[in-house]
Amino acid sequence: MAAPNPPVPPGLGRQGEGIPGDVPFYGQVQGTSVLPNQSAPARQANGWFPPMAGGWDPMTDAKRWHPPLRTDVSLRPQAELDAGRAELELMNEVYGNVMDAKKNAYAHRGNHGKEYDVDRYLGDRDSFFGSTQAYLDYAAIAQQELEADGAALRRMLDPSTSVRAQRKRWKEAQVCFYAWTRRAFEKKLGSDEKIVGIIRAGSSPTLRAALKQVRSDYAQKFGTQEANARPIKSDGSYRLGTLSDHALGNAVDIEPSSNAQITPKRWKAILAYTNKTLSTATRASKWKNDPHGLHSDIAAINDEFVRLLKAAVDAKVAAGVDGKKVFAGVMKDDENLGALGETFLRTWQNGFFSLPWALVKELHEEKLVWGAIFDEVDLHHFEVP
C-alpha cells in the first residue's frame, strides 16, 4: 500500500515570527525529493516539513522523506550571531580552538570546512557575564586596562611573542581573551580590585620561595613558565570560563616543550599500546610515598612508546610507504595509535617525557604537586598544594 502524502499546512514560516535567515515556510517544497541518507545541508536545501501524518513511514518510502520541524534556528538577531561568529573566528585564529569550561570545542570540521557553534558560545557568554551588554561593557574595561601604563599588561598575557609576529589581529583577540580571564578572576576573588595587581606581581611568594630552593639544590638550569593569567588548558586548548593556577601565581610549567600534557583518552591509548598500567590512584599514591618509583614508571612508559612507535614507522618506511603517509599507515594498523592522532604522534615521536629524576626529586621535596597525578596527565606542571 502506497504511503499517503503528509498534510501541507498553511504557510507558518519562521520569517513570520521575526526570525532572520533563509528559512522556508513549513510545508513549502524547495526542490526534488529528499532521501533519508542525505546529509543535513542537502536536507536543508530541499526544504523542511512538519511531522509526518499518522501511518506514514519515512524509512520505507524511498520517494519522499519529510524531516521533523527544524529546532536549530537561533532566536538571536542575525547581527548578534554574525558578531559572535566573528569573535570565535578571531579567537581561533590567535588562540587556537577554544573550548567551553567542560572541554567542548566551539569549532569543528564540517562538510564545508570549519564550522562554529555560535549559538552555544553566545549562550555560555551570557551565562558567564550576565548578558550581551554586560560582556561588551566588560570588554571595554578589559581594553582600558590592557592599554594602561604603556600597554604593560598586554605584554604579560598570551599570546606568545611568536604568535604575535604571525597574527596581525592579536591585540583585538587579546581583549576578548582578557575579558574572559578577568571575569574568571573576579568570580574567584569576589571582586575586581586586585586583579591587575595579582597579574603584575607574577608568581606567589610561596611558589617563588620553592623554586628558589629548587634552583639552589639542583644547581643546574631548567626552563620555566610561571605566572600566566589565562584559563585552564586541556590538550593545549583554552577552556573559556575557567582560571588556571598559573593565573594566581601558584603553578609553574617546567620544560613544557619536551614534556607533554596528555588527555585521559590518549593516556589510556598509550598504556594499552605499551602494555603498561598506571592509574590515577596509583600515580597519586606513588607521588606521596614513592616519587622515584612514579618517575621511573613514567620514564619506562615513555621509552617503550618511543621504541614501539619507531619500529612501526621503520617497518612502513622499509615497505616503501611514502613518508607523508607513514603515520596514517601506522594509525590504521593499530587502534591505539589511531586514538592518539597524527599530530600527537609527530610531535612526541621521540618522547613525551624528559624531566630528570634529580630535578623532580627537588620539586617533590619542596612539597609541590606534580601534574603527573592529574586525571589529565600534565608532565610539565607543578603547583603549590
NUVEX-163636 format. One record per residue: x, y, z of N, C-alpha, C in turn. Coordinates in steps of 0.05 Angstrom, whole numbers, plus 5000, padded with zeros to 4 digits. Atoms other than C-alpha are relative to their C-alpha. Example, Ala and Ser with C-alpha at 12.3 -4.5 7.8 and 13.67 -1.06 7.14 Angstrom:
BEGIN
501849765000524649105156501850245000/498449764999527349795143498550225014/
end
This chain:
BEGIN
501749765000500050005000501850255000/498349765003502850674979499650185025/500149814977504551165035498550254993/501549755006499751755039501950245001/498449754999502452445026499450145027/500549854975503452845090498450254995/501649755004498853435101501850244996/498549765005501154105077498450235013/501549794986499054635128500550274987/499549735011498455375111502750105009/497349904994504955765110500250115028/499549914973507455845181503050055003/497149975002514456065162501150155024/498749874977519356275216500550294994/499849715006520156935178497850165013/502349864989513257105203500350045030/499549974971515957025274502350205005/497849804997521457535261502749875001/497450134999526957015255501450044974/498649945025532157235203501149744988/498750235014535456785152498249884979/501450125022533356385092498749745010/501450234989528455915126497349974986/502550035015522755625084497649985018/502550044985515555645106499549705003/500650284995513254995137498149904978/501650115022510354555082500950094973/499149905026513954935027502149824989/498150175012517654484979502150174985/498049865014524354744954501849814985/498350185015526854234905498749734996/501150265005526053504890499949845025/500350174977525152914935502649985017/497750024981529752814996500049725012/499750274989532352145018501150005028/499150004972533651935090503150005003/497150014997541151835076501450254991/498849755008542252545052501250155023/498749844979546753005091498250225010/501649784989544053565135499850234980/500149785020546054105083498149944978/501850075022542353715029497150015009/502749994990536153645072499150295003/500749724997536254385088499550124973/500349895027537054545014497349924987/502450115013530854134997497550055016/502449934985526154415049499549835025/500650144974523654225119497050005004/502950044998516753975136499149945029/501050074973512253875197500149695004/500050294996511753185229498249854981/501450165020509152625185497149945009/502750094994501852425181500049725012/500050274988499851805220500149784979/499850235018501851155187502050044977/498049955021507051485141502749935010/497450104990513751135149502250104982/498049895018519651545122502249804993/497850195005524450955127499349804978/500750195021520350535077499150144975/500849855023518151085030502550134988/497449905011524351194986499650244981/500449785019520951724943499850275014/500349744986519352264994500749965029/499350014971522252405063499750275011/500549744988519852965107501150005028/498849994973524453105166498250155020/501649864980521653365231500550304999/499649715000521054105245502850075009/497449914993527554475249500050115029/499749904973529954615320502750155003/497349894999536854905302500050304992/500149725008534455605284500250185025/499549834977537156125332497950225002/501949784996532456635363501550275003/498549764997538057145367500050174974/499849835024538457745319502449924983/497850085017542757605259502550165005/497749844995547358175275501649905024/498750114977548857865343501449734993/498750255009550257185311502550054983/497749935017554857505260502350095017/497949904982558657865315501349775016/499050224985559257225356501849824983/498450165018561856835296502750144995/497549865005566957375281501949995024/498450024975569257355354501249725003/498950274999570056595352502249964979/498050035022573856625286502650145009/497749854991578457155316501549855022/498850144978579756755379501449754990/498850245011581156125339502450064984/497749925016585856495293502550055018/497849924983590156745351500649805022/499750174976588956265409499549704995/500650285006587255615374497049945005/502850084998580755225380499150015030/500849964972577955505445497649825007/502150184990573255075488498350145020/501649904976567755175539501349885025/498850084975569155035612500149695003/500250304998567254295603501649864978/498250125020572354175547498749944974/501350045026567554215488500850234982/499049795019570654585429497750144987/502049855013566655135397500249984969/499750035029569254965327500649714994/499450275009569654315289500049994970/499950045029570854065219497349904990/502550095012564454015178500349944971/500050065029562553855107501150234983/499249775015564254555086502350155014/497849884986570554685126499450035030/500349964971570954955197497250135005/502649904992564155065230500150085029/500049894973562755455293497349985013/502550024984557555325347499550275013/500249724991555956065353497850035022/502249964981549256005390500949905028/499150114974552355565445502150195012/498049814989558256045452498750255012/501349764990553756645459498349945026/501450084976549456265510501849985024/498050024978555556095551501050275009/499049744994557956805546498050165017/502149864985551357085570499849905029/500150124973551356605629502350095017/497549934985558456785648500150305008/499849714995557857545642497450125009/502649894992550457645653498250074977/501549935024548357895585502050094978/498249905021551058115518501150285006/499149734993551258835541502150005023/498050024978554858635605502749924990/497550085012560058285564501450234985/498949785015561058885519501150215019/499049804980561859345579502649895013/497750124988566758855609502450004982/497949995020570758815545501250284998/499049735001571359575545501850065024/498249984976574259555616502649854995/497650165006579059005594501950144981/498349865019581559415536501450245013/498749774986582760025580502349915017/497950104983586859615629502449894983/497850105017590859295572501750224989/498649785012592659965544501350195020/499049824980594360305610503049955004/497250024994601560455630501749894977/498450085023604360375561499549714991/500850275008600659715549501649795015/498450194984604559375605498649735003/501550254996599058865617500049834975/500050155025598858665544502449824998/497550165003606058425547500149765019/499950224981604457965606498049784994/502250195006598657595574500649854974/500050135026598157075519498550174980/498450215013599057015460503050055003/497049984998606556885458501150194979/498749815019611457335422500049894972/499950125026612056845365497250014986/502749985011604456835355499450284992/500549725006604157585357501350084973/498649945025609157615300498649894976/501350145023604757165257497150094997/502949935000597757425275499650305003/500349715000596358155258497850095019/502349914984589858165297500249915029/499750114973592757905363499050195022/500949814980591158555401497049995003/502950014999583858515382499149745014/500750254988583557785402500650005030/499250004972587157925468497950145018/502149864984581558395490497949805008/502050214994576557815486501149805020/498750194983581457335518500350115029/499749894973582857805576497350055013/502749964988575457965586499149745013/500850254989574057225597501749935025/498250064978580157145642499550195024/500549804979578757785681497549935016/502550074987571657565695500349755017/499550244983574156885720501550085025/498649904976578957255767497950125019/501949864983573157675793498249805014/501750214987568857055806501649865022/498350154981574756725842500650175025/499249824978576657335884497750145014/502349864988569757615896499850294993/500049725009571658295868502150034979/498149955021575858615814502250195009/498249794990580159065859503049914997/497250094999586458625860501049874974/499350165023586458315791502550094986/497649905014591558755755502449975018/497850024982595958755817501149715001/499150284998596057995821501449914974/498850075025597657925747502850124998/497449875002603358425751502049895021/498350114979606058105815501449744991/498950255010607257455779499649775019/500250244983608756825819499450085029/500649954972606056785890502649975017/497650034983611156855947500749715007/499550284993610356115964501449864977/498750135023612055885893502850124995/497449885005617756375886502149895020/498150114980620956125951500649714993/499550285006620055395930501949974976/498350025024623255505861502850105006/497449914993628955895891501649785014/498750224986630555305936500749774981/499550205020629954815878502450074983/497849915016634755215836502749985015/497650014984639755245893500949715004/499450284995639354495908500749854975/499650145025639054255836502650094986/497549885010644754725815500449974970/499950015029643054655741497750174989/502149845012638955085694497749834989/502350135012631954895673498050224993/501949805010626655265634497449995014/502649994986620255505668498250204986/502149815006613755855651498350025025/501349984974610956125715497350154998/502649864999605456645726499150054971/501249965027600756685666497050025004/502949954996593856995672498549894976/501450145022589956505629498149805011/501850224992584455985631501549745002/498850275000585855255644500349904971/499650135026588554875584499449705002/500350295003586454185562501049924972/498850085025590653855509500850244983/499049765014593454535491497950214993/502149815007586654885483498950145025/501049854977584055435528497049945005/502750054992577655295567498850265011/501249744991573855965570498149965023/501750024976570456095636501449865023/498450124978575955765678502450175006/497649854992582156025713502149815009/497850184994588755665715501450085026/498449934976593055625778502350174992/497949825010598255975734499150295003/501049734999593756585735500350115028/499749914972594156615811502949995010/497250014993601656515810500849765017/499450234983601355835844501049764984/499250235016603655395786502350084982/497749955018609855315742500149764980/499550215020610954935677503149984997/497150055002617954625673500649854974/499350115026620854485604497549904985/502550095013613854465572500249914971/499750085029616454385501500949714997/499150285003619253695517498649815020/501550164981614253445569497050064996/502749965010607053335547497850025021/502650024986600153465573498349814984/501250235015596152835556497249965010/502850044992588552765556499649715010/500650274990585452165592499749794977/500450185022583551855525502749924988/497450075011590651895499501849855020/498550154980593751665565499149705000/501150285002589251045561501149864976/499050125024591550925490503049945002/497150044996598950995509500549765017/499750234982598150495566499349744985/500750245015594650005520502149934979/498050055021599850085465502649895012/497450094987605749985513499549765019/500750234983602049435552500950065029/499449924973603049825617497550085016/502249914984598550015675501150215020/499249794981598950655716497650195004/502549854996592250915742500550265014/499949754985590751595771500549965029/499750054971590151305841502949915006/497350094996596850945834502050234998/498249775003600251575809500050185024/500349824976597551985867501349885024/498850144977599751465918503050004998/497150015004606651405888501350275004/498949734997607752155886500350065030/499949954972606352165960502149825014/498450194985610151535982502449894985/497850115016614751335925500550164975/499849835023616251925879502049904979/498050115019622451585849498749784983/501350225015618150985831498150114979/501849885019613051435797501550114976/498349905022618451785757501049774982/499050235016621351105736497849884983/502250115015614550845715499450164976/500749835023613051445671502349994979/497850015019620051425641500049744984/500150265014619150685625497849994979/502249985019612450815591500950164976/499049835021615651375551501949854982/497950145016621550945529498849784983/501350215015617050365508498450114977/501549875021612550825469501850084977/498149925021618451115431501149764985/498950245013621350425417498049874981/502050135016614850125392499250174976/500849835022612950725350502250014979/497849995019619850765318500149744983/500050255014619450025300497849994979/502349995019612550125268500650184977/499449815021614850735229502249894981/497850125016621350385206498949784982/501150225017617249795181498550114976/501549875022612850255139502050114979/498049895018618950605110501349784984/498750225014622249945094498249874979/501950115019615949725059499450194976/500349815022616450335013497750195002/502149814996610850745043501050294998/499249725003611251475024500250145028/499549884974614051895082497650155011/502349844991607852335084497749825010/502250184993603451725093500749805022/499050204980607551345145498250005025/501549994975603751595206497149914996/502750105007597051485172499949704999/499850295002599350775159500149865027/499750134974601450615230497450045016/502549954986595050925256497849814991/501950195011590950485210500549715011/499250274991594749865234499449955030/500350034971593850005309498050205010/502149824991587550285340500950195022/499049824979591350575399501650234988/498649785014595850975353497950184986/502149855013589551185316498750195020/501249834979586651445382501850235008/498149794993592951855394500050224979/500149805021592452215327502750074989/497549945014597652425277501550235012/498649774989599153095308501649925025/498650094976600852775375502349824993/497850195007605052225343502350154988/497849855012609052715301501450175021/498949824980610053195360501749855020/498850144977612052665412501349744992/498950265009615052105369502749945013/497450044987621852205403499850005031/500450004971618852215473498450235010/501749804988613652585514500850075028/499149954972617552585580503050005001/497149984999624652815594501050125026/499049884975624953115665501849805015/498250184985630952825702499149965029/500950064973629652495769501250205020/498849824981634452955805498450265003/501649764999630153555786497349945013/502650084989623553205801500249965031/499550054971626452995869499950275015/499949744986627853725888497250135001/502749895001620853935867498249865020/501650154981617853385909500750085028/499249924973621953585969499050285009/501249744994619054285964497049985002/502850064996612253955970498250114978/501749925023609754175901498549754990/501750215012604253765868500749974971/499350055028606153445802497549944984/502250055017601253455745499849724989/500050285008603152735730497949845015/502050154985598052535783497150084993/502749915008592252905750498749794981/501450175019586952535710500950074972/498849915025589352945651503050035006/497250014992596752765658501550244988/498649755008600753415656502949985010/497350074991608053225658501950235004/498249774996610953925658498950195022/501449824981606254225711500649935029/499750024972607854335784498750245014/501549784987603754745833500149985030/500149984971603254975905497449855009/502450154992598454495942497950195012/
end
